[in-house]
Amino acid sequence: MPAFTRADYENLLYTLPERFPDISASTLRLYTQSATTAFVRGVVQFRNGLELRVFEYLDLTDGELLDYSYKVYRGDDKIRWYDPQPHPEDSSLQATFPHHYHADPDIKHHRLPARGISSIAPNLPTLIADCLQLT
């Protein structure tokens, strides 16, 4: 059984502002690429001024995220991003390997474990909670 279904995922995407009152707007959309794959793209805007830019590549048969990129902006400044690029040389990331995020100081090289980020479950609830803590 898939970790999530297309219907469940679309329901989550298209009801974000109703589920999370701290979201002021969302342009997230699911775009079918083939009978078994889809992309999610768009922006979630928060009342605290942050913006979450989302890209996901989904396997709809298995209910799995094949790839993703999440970027958090405050105005024009990128303050955090999440990615699954493996860094096996960095033992501090092993707890959530390969999932991690980049943050200040030295955002490009400062990597931290991304707890709650997964390839087998929707990440949006974790990302929204993270964005609300960044106020």
C-alpha contacts under 8 A as a table, 3 or more apart, distances in Angstrom:
res1	aa1	res2	aa2	distance
1	M	62	D	7.29
2	P	5	T	6.37
2	P	60	L	7.92
2	P	61	T	6.64
2	P	62	D	4.58
2	P	63	G	4.51
2	P	64	E	7.52
3	A	62	D	6.68
3	A	63	G	4.70
3	A	64	E	6.58
3	A	120	I	5.72
3	A	121	A	6.13
4	F	8	D	6.45
4	F	9	Y	6.69
4	F	60	L	8.00
4	F	62	D	7.80
4	F	63	G	4.60
4	F	64	E	7.39
4	F	120	I	7.77
4	F	121	A	6.66
4	F	122	P	7.67
5	T	8	D	5.19
5	T	9	Y	6.14
5	T	60	L	6.66
5	T	61	T	7.97
5	T	63	G	5.84
6	R	9	Y	5.08
6	R	10	E	6.04
6	R	60	L	6.13
6	R	63	G	7.63
7	A	10	E	5.18
7	A	11	N	6.07
8	D	11	N	5.08
8	D	12	L	6.31
9	Y	12	L	5.11
9	Y	13	L	6.21
9	Y	122	P	7.49
10	E	13	L	4.99
10	E	14	Y	5.99
10	E	30	L	7.03
11	N	14	Y	5.43
11	N	15	T	6.06
12	L	15	T	5.47
12	L	16	L	6.13
13	L	16	L	5.75
13	L	28	L	6.36
13	L	29	R	7.07
14	Y	28	L	7.44
14	Y	29	R	7.72
15	T	18	E	5.35
15	T	19	R	6.15
16	L	19	R	5.08
16	L	20	F	5.84
16	L	23	I	7.33
16	L	26	S	7.29
17	P	20	F	5.23
17	P	21	P	5.90
17	P	22	D	7.59
17	P	23	I	5.26
17	P	24	S	6.58
17	P	25	A	6.47
17	P	26	S	7.06
18	E	21	P	6.31
20	F	23	I	5.80
21	P	24	S	7.37
22	D	46	F	5.76
22	D	47	R	5.53
22	D	48	N	7.61
22	D	132	L	7.77
23	I	26	S	7.46
23	I	44	V	6.97
23	I	45	Q	5.85
23	I	46	F	4.38
23	I	47	R	5.95
24	S	44	V	7.87
24	S	45	Q	5.60
24	S	46	F	5.22
24	S	47	R	5.51
25	A	44	V	5.99
25	A	45	Q	5.16
25	A	46	F	7.10
26	S	42	G	7.28
26	S	43	V	5.70
26	S	44	V	4.40
26	S	45	Q	6.17
27	T	41	R	7.88
27	T	42	G	4.94
27	T	43	V	5.26
27	T	44	V	6.51
28	L	40	V	6.61
28	L	41	R	5.46
28	L	42	G	4.09
28	L	43	V	5.84
28	L	44	V	7.04
28	L	54	V	7.56
29	R	40	V	5.53
29	R	41	R	5.71
29	R	42	G	6.34
30	L	38	A	6.55
30	L	39	F	5.68
30	L	40	V	4.48
30	L	41	R	6.82
31	Y	38	A	5.39
31	Y	39	F	5.11
31	Y	40	V	6.21
31	Y	41	R	7.99
32	T	35	A	7.40
32	T	37	T	6.24
32	T	38	A	4.19
32	T	39	F	6.42
33	Q	36	T	7.72
33	Q	37	T	5.43
33	Q	38	A	4.80
33	Q	39	F	6.85
34	S	37	T	5.15
34	S	38	A	6.77
36	T	59	D	5.91
36	T	60	L	5.08
36	T	61	T	5.56
37	T	57	Y	7.26
37	T	58	L	5.48
37	T	59	D	4.71
37	T	60	L	5.44
37	T	61	T	7.70
38	A	57	Y	5.94
38	A	58	L	5.20
38	A	59	D	6.82
38	A	60	L	7.10
39	F	55	F	7.12
39	F	56	E	5.54
39	F	57	Y	4.64
39	F	58	L	6.09
40	V	54	V	7.13
40	V	55	F	5.53
40	V	56	E	4.96
40	V	57	Y	6.55
40	V	58	L	7.76
41	R	53	R	7.74
41	R	54	V	5.43
41	R	55	F	4.75
41	R	56	E	6.73
42	G	53	R	6.01
42	G	54	V	5.50
42	G	55	F	7.06
43	V	51	E	6.69
43	V	52	L	5.57
43	V	53	R	4.55
43	V	54	V	6.05
44	V	51	E	5.73
44	V	52	L	5.02
44	V	53	R	6.52
44	V	54	V	7.86
45	Q	49	G	7.12
45	Q	50	L	6.17
45	Q	51	E	4.62
45	Q	52	L	6.46
46	F	49	G	5.55
46	F	50	L	5.37
46	F	51	E	6.20
47	R	50	L	7.36
48	N	132	L	7.51
48	N	135	T	6.23
49	G	74	R	6.45
49	G	75	G	7.42
50	L	72	V	6.82
50	L	73	Y	5.67
50	L	74	R	4.90
50	L	75	G	7.19
50	L	131	C	7.10
50	L	135	T	7.95
51	E	72	V	5.64
51	E	73	Y	5.10
51	E	74	R	6.52
51	E	75	G	7.85
52	L	70	Y	6.80
52	L	71	K	5.67
52	L	72	V	4.60
52	L	73	Y	6.49
52	L	131	C	7.78
53	R	70	Y	5.68
53	R	71	K	5.08
53	R	72	V	6.37
53	R	73	Y	7.96
54	V	68	Y	7.67
54	V	69	S	6.19
54	V	70	Y	4.87
54	V	71	K	6.78
55	F	68	Y	5.43
55	F	69	S	5.17
55	F	70	Y	6.40
56	E	65	L	6.75
56	E	66	L	7.64
56	E	67	D	5.81
56	E	68	Y	4.26
56	E	69	S	6.54
57	Y	65	L	5.88
57	Y	66	L	5.46
57	Y	67	D	5.12
57	Y	68	Y	6.19
58	L	63	G	7.15
58	L	64	E	5.82
58	L	65	L	4.59
58	L	66	L	5.58
58	L	67	D	7.29
59	D	62	D	5.76
59	D	63	G	5.69
59	D	64	E	5.17
59	D	65	L	6.21
59	D	66	L	6.46
60	L	63	G	4.91
60	L	64	E	6.81
61	T	64	E	7.93
63	G	120	I	6.69
63	G	121	A	7.71
64	E	119	S	5.65
64	E	120	I	4.84
64	E	121	A	6.99
65	L	68	Y	7.08
65	L	118	S	7.92
65	L	119	S	4.69
65	L	120	I	6.30
65	L	121	A	7.72
66	L	119	S	6.84
67	D	84	P	7.31
67	D	119	S	7.90
68	Y	83	D	6.37
68	Y	84	P	7.21
69	S	81	W	7.35
69	S	82	Y	5.93
69	S	83	D	5.29
69	S	84	P	7.98
70	Y	81	W	5.49
70	Y	82	Y	5.10
70	Y	83	D	6.88
71	K	78	K	6.93
71	K	79	I	7.90
71	K	80	R	5.96
71	K	81	W	4.27
71	K	82	Y	6.49
72	V	78	K	5.84
72	V	79	I	5.81
72	V	80	R	5.13
72	V	81	W	6.00
72	V	131	C	7.56
73	Y	76	D	6.40
73	Y	77	D	5.41
73	Y	78	K	4.40
73	Y	79	I	5.58
73	Y	80	R	7.20
74	R	77	D	5.30
74	R	78	K	6.51
74	R	79	I	6.67
78	K	81	W	7.58
79	I	103	A	6.23
79	I	104	D	6.98
79	I	107	I	7.59
80	R	101	Y	6.78
80	R	102	H	5.43
80	R	103	A	4.85
80	R	104	D	7.59
80	R	107	I	7.27
81	W	101	Y	5.40
81	W	102	H	5.30
81	W	103	A	7.12
82	Y	99	H	7.38
82	Y	100	H	5.78
82	Y	101	Y	4.11
82	Y	102	H	6.38
82	Y	114	A	7.51
83	D	99	H	6.11
83	D	100	H	6.00
83	D	101	Y	6.30
84	P	97	F	7.83
84	P	98	P	5.04
84	P	99	H	4.55
84	P	100	H	6.45
85	Q	98	P	6.26
85	Q	99	H	7.33
86	P	97	F	6.99
86	P	98	P	4.83
86	P	99	H	7.63
87	H	90	D	5.66
87	H	93	L	7.59
87	H	97	F	8.00
87	H	98	P	6.97
88	P	91	S	6.85
88	P	93	L	7.90
88	P	94	Q	7.56
88	P	97	F	7.95
88	P	98	P	8.00
90	D	93	L	5.88
90	D	94	Q	7.43
91	S	94	Q	5.38
92	S	95	A	7.36
92	S	112	L	7.38
92	S	113	P	7.23
93	L	96	T	5.96
93	L	97	F	5.76
93	L	98	P	7.29
93	L	99	H	7.80
93	L	100	H	6.85
93	L	111	R	7.71
93	L	112	L	6.39
93	L	113	P	5.03
94	Q	97	F	4.80
94	Q	98	P	7.37
94	Q	113	P	7.67
95	A	113	P	6.78
96	T	99	H	5.36
96	T	100	H	6.86
96	T	113	P	5.59
96	T	114	A	6.16
96	T	115	R	6.34
96	T	117	I	7.88
97	F	100	H	7.22
97	F	113	P	7.63
99	H	113	P	6.62
99	H	114	A	5.55
99	H	115	R	7.98
99	H	117	I	6.41
99	H	118	S	7.03
100	H	111	R	6.39
100	H	112	L	5.48
100	H	113	P	4.52
100	H	114	A	4.26
100	H	115	R	7.85
100	H	117	I	7.98
101	Y	111	R	5.53
101	Y	112	L	5.37
101	Y	113	P	6.46
101	Y	114	A	5.72
102	H	107	I	5.36
102	H	108	K	6.36
102	H	109	H	7.11
102	H	110	H	5.52
102	H	111	R	4.61
102	H	112	L	6.35
103	A	106	D	7.19
103	A	107	I	4.52
103	A	108	K	7.57
103	A	110	H	5.91
103	A	111	R	6.73
103	A	112	L	7.67
104	D	107	I	4.47
104	D	110	H	6.66
105	P	110	H	6.62
106	D	109	H	5.75
106	D	110	H	5.70
107	I	110	H	5.21
107	I	111	R	7.64
108	K	111	R	7.79
114	A	117	I	5.67
116	G	123	N	7.23
116	G	126	T	5.92
117	I	123	N	5.57
117	I	126	T	6.92
118	S	121	A	5.89
118	S	122	P	7.46
118	S	123	N	6.59
119	S	122	P	7.85
122	P	125	P	7.26
123	N	126	T	5.50
123	N	127	L	6.18
124	L	127	L	4.96
124	L	128	I	5.94
125	P	128	I	5.18
125	P	129	A	6.24
126	T	129	A	5.15
126	T	130	D	6.17
127	L	130	D	5.00
127	L	131	C	6.15
128	I	131	C	5.08
128	I	132	L	6.23
129	A	132	L	5.18
129	A	133	Q	6.43
130	D	133	Q	5.22
130	D	134	L	6.50
131	C	134	L	5.16
131	C	135	T	7.26
132	L	135	T	6.01
